[in-house]
Amino acid sequence: MKMHKVPVDNYVIYYTVDTGSCTVTVIRIFYEGQDVAGIINSNND
């Protein structure tokens, strides 16, 4: 499944869409001021 992102106020929401079951799953919500790339890369260690 492809990950999508949408900005909402001061946040960025990452989510996936499963068209087969008609569901949206929120993966993570980040505050806009955070170092998103740094957080994601640190979780892959």
N, C-alpha and C positions, 0 to 999 in steps of 0.2 A: 504494500500500500504506500502511496505517496504521502509525504508529510506536507501539510499546508501551514501557513502562518497568517495571522490577521492582527493588526494593531487595534487596540481598544483603549482609549484614553492614554494613560502612561504605561500600558502593559502590551506585551506581545504574547499571543496565544498560539501554541503549536498543537496541531490536531491532525487526525487521520479520518478518512471517510471510507466506510465499507458499504458500497452500493448494493452488495448482495443481501445484506441484512438491514439496510437503511439505517445505519448507526454512525454517529460521530463520536470519536473518542478523543478527549482532551489529553494530550501527552504531558504538557508542561506550560506553566504561565510564568513569564519573566517580567520583572519590573524593567522598564525601558532603560533605566540608568545602569543596569548591570552589564558586565562583560559577558554576554551570552556565549560567544565563541570560546572564551576561556573556561567557562563553566562546563560546556559540552565536552571540550577536549580533556578537562581534568577528570571527567567521569569515565573516559575510555581507557584510563591507565590500569 
